[in-house]
C-alpha cells in the first residue's frame, strides 16, 4: 500500500494512475429524515470528484448535478433513496457503469419550528431527529413569568380540497410542566408554530389601597373578593356600590355591571366572578363616577408599566 500525503493514487484498469483530490461536501452528517426544499445535501460519488459536491435542494424539491442533463427529485425522499436515484441517473446517462453514491445531510431548512409569545427567548430552529414540545420550549429558555395557562401548537394541514389549512392544539401548561403528562408532550415534525399567550389580567382601579393590573391564571377561581384581597382592601371613603366593565365577545362596547360591594364583603350577597380583561372600579362615596374611557386609559397605563401598578388620585 502506497501512502502519499495530500493525494490518493487510484489505479485504473490499464495499470496507470491518476490523482484524485478529496471532495469536501461540508458539515457533519445530520440524522436522516425526509429531505425537503432548501435543505443542503452533500453528494459524494466514489472515484468521480467532478460529480461530488454540496448541493442545495431547490424550492420545488429538485437538485441538479454537473454533467447530468436531468434534474433529480429530492423532496420527500430519505437520504438512501436519493442515493439510489442519483446512481440510476448516472447509469442512465452512461457516465459510470456502477456508481457508488453517498448522501450526507449538511443542513435542514425545510422543517422550521417557531416559538413565540411569553417565552424568555423567542426562537426559530429546524426540527432534526425527534423533537418534542418540551424540546422547543427548552430552546426558547422556558416560559416567561407572564405566560398564560395554555400553549397553542399550530400545525400545517391540508383541507378537504387540498387547500392549506391550520390545526391548532391547546396544551395546558399545568399538565405539561407540573404534571409531566407524556401525552401532552407532543412530537413536532417541522412547520409548527408554538405560541404562548400572555396571561389575562383583571384591572382594579379606584378607591382601593393598591390599584393595579393583576394576572389571572385561572378565571374560574377569580372573584371580586379575591381581587380586593390582592389589592389590600378598600379605602375608608370607598362607595358601597362598585362597577364591573366587561367587553362582550364580538362587540366593541363594554357592559356596565353594578355590584353591591358592601353586601358582598358582609356576606349578604354572593361573591361575583371576574373574567380576564374586566375592569373593577370602586368609586368614592358620593363622588363623581369616572367615564369608561378614563378607566380604560388608567387600565392601559397600569398594564404598560413594569410593575403593573396604577396610582390614582382625584
N, C-alpha and C positions, 0 to 999 in steps of 0.2 A: 504494500500500500504506500503510495506516494502522497506526502502531505506538503502542499505549497501554500504558504500564508497568503491570504487575500484572494486566492484563485482556486477553483476546483477543476481539475483536469478530467474531462469526461471523454471516454474512448468511444469512437464511432464504430460503425460496422466495418469500416475499411481500415481499421487499425490506426487511424490518425486521431489526433487530439485537438480540442478547441476549448478556449477559456469560457467559463460561464460565471457571470457576476451574480452574487446573491441578490435577490429582489426583496426590498423592504416593503411589505404591504401595510405597515404602520399599525401600531397599537396592539393591545392584548386581545386574546380571543375571548369574547364575552359569552355568557351562557346562551346555548342555542334556543331560539324561538322563531316563530314565523317572521319572515322578512317583510318589511313594509316600505312605502315610499320615503325617500330621503335617507334611508339607512346607508351606512358606509360599510362595504364588504371588501375584504382582501382576497383577491383571486390569485392563486398560485398554480401554474401548470408546469409540472415537472419537465425539466430539460427544455423549457420554452420561455426564456425570460422576456421575450417580446410580447407574450400574452399575459404576463404576470404583473399585476399592479392593484392598487386600491381604487375601487370604483364606487361612486355613489349611485344608488338606485334613483331613477328619475321620478318625477311627481306622478307619472302614470304607471309606475310599477315595473319599468323595464331597465335593463342595463346594456351597455354596449362595450365590446372589447375591440382593441385594434386588430386589423386583419380579418375580422369576421363581418360578413355582409349583413347578416340579420341580427336584430336586437333579440335579447333573451329575457323572457318573462321571469321576474324575481318575486314580485309581490305575492304573499300568501304561501310561499314555499319555505320549508326548513332548509338549513344550510346543506345537508347531504343531498336533498332533492335538487337544489340548484347546481351542485357539483355534477350530478348526472346529466342535467340539461345542457350545461356548458360543454361537457365531454361529448355529448351527442352532436351538438352543433359543430364542434371542431372536426369530428369524424365526417359529418355530412359534407363539410366544405373541403375535405381532403387535405387538411393541414397537418394532421398527425394520425397515425394508424391506430394507436391505442393510448390516448391521452390520460394522464393521471392528474385530476383536478382536486385542489383543496380550497375550501372556503373558510376564511377567518372573519368572524364578526368583530368589526372595529368600533363602530358607533351605532347606537339605535337612536333614531329621530322620529320614528313613526308611532311611538307609544307614550305621548306626554301625559302626565298627571299633574294637575294644578291644585294647590292647596291655598285657599284664600279666606279672608274674613278674620275672625277673632282668634288668630294664632300668633305665636311670638315672631315668626319669620315666614311670611308668605313665600311659597317656592313653587317652581315647576321643574319636574325631573322626569326621566324616562323610566318606564316600567321594565326592569331587566330581571328575568327569573321570576320567582314567586314574590309578589308584592301584596301586602295587606293594608287595610285602613290604618291600623296602628303604625305600620311602617311609614305610611305617608305623613301621619301626624308627628312622628318622631323626626322626620326630615324637616318639618316646619317648627321643630323645637318645642312642640307641645301646645296646648291650648292657652290662650291669654286669659287674664283674670276676668275679663268681661264676656267670656264665651257663654253662649246660651245653653239650654238643656238638650239641644238636638244638633246633629251633624247631618248635612244634606249631601248625599252622593248622587251626582248626575251622571248617567251613563248614556252614550250614544246608542240609539237603536234604529231599526228600520220599521216604518209603518206598514200598514196592510198593503198599500200600493207601492211599496218600495221607497217611499219618500223618507228623508231623515226625520227622526223623532228622538225625544229625550225621555228617559225613565229616571225619576227621582225617588231615591230611597231615603227614608228618615231613620237615622240611627240615634237612639237615646244615649247621651253621654254617660249617665249613671250605669246603664247596663254594660256599655263597652269598657269603661275605665274602672269604675268602682266594683262592679260585679264580675268583670272579666269574662263575659259571656262569649264563648268562641264563635257562636253563630252570628254575632253582630260584627265580628272582625272579618268583614267581607274581603274577598280577594279582588284585586284590581288588575286589569289587563291592559291598561293604556287607553287614553281618550276620556277618562273620567275627570270631573271637576269636583273637588271636595270643598264645600262651603260651610263655614262655621259662623252662623249669625250671632250677633251680639245679643246678650240677654235683654229682655224687655225691662222697662223702667216705669215706676209709678212716681209721679211728681206730687210733692206735698208743699203747699205754699200757704202763706197767711200767718195766722196767729198760733204758731207752734214754736217750741224752743229751738228746734233745729230743722228749718226748711231744707229741702234738698230733693235730688233725684235718686231714688233707691232702686237697686236691681231687683227683679222678680224672677227667681229661678223656677218657681212652681206657682202658677197663677191660682191653682185650686186651693192653696193654703194662704193666699194673700187677702187681708181684710182691713177694714178701717181701723179696728183696734190695734192690729199688729203694726200698721204704719204709724199710728200715733205713738206706740211704744218706741219704735225706731227713731221717730222724730222727737223723743224725750218729752212728750206730753204737750198739753195746751198751755198757752199763756193765760194769765188771770183775767184779761179782758176779751177773751175769745167769745164769739157768739154761740148761742145754743144750737143754731142751725148751720150746717155746713152744706157744701155742694160738690158733687162729682160731675166732672165734664168728661164725656166719653164720645169718641167718634165711632159711629156705626159703620159696619163693613160696607164698602161700596159707596159711601157718602162722604162728602167734604164737610158736612155740618156736624157740629157737636151737640149732643143732648145734655141738658142740664138736669141732674138728678138730685133733688133736695133730700137731705137726711137729718134726722133729729139726733145730733151728735151727743147731746147731754143725756138723752134717754138711752142711747147705746152704751155710754160709759156707766150709767147707773143700772144697766142690765134690764131696763124696762122695755127695750126694743132689741130685736135680734141684730147681731153684727152683719155688716154689709160687705160682700165680697168685692174685690177690686180686680181689674184686668190691666194688662200691660198697656202703657201709654195713657192711663187715666190720670186726670188732674184732680187731686183732693184739695179743695180750697176751704179754709176756715176763716171767715171774715171777722172783723172786730165787732164787738157787741154794739148795736145801734150805729155802726159805721156804714160808710158808703161801700157798696159792693163793687169790686173791680170788674171790668169787662173781660170777656173771654179772650179778646185779642191781647190785652195786657197780661193775663195769666199765661197764655201760650208763650209770650216773649220771655217772661220770667222763667218758665219751664225750659225753654230752649237755651237760655243763658246758663241755667244750672247744669244742664246736660253737657254743655260745651266746656265747662270748667274742669280742671283736672280733678278736683275733689268732689264735684257734683253738688257743691253747697250753693244755696241761694240765700242771699241776705236781703230781707225785705223790710222796708220801713215806710211808714205813712208820711 
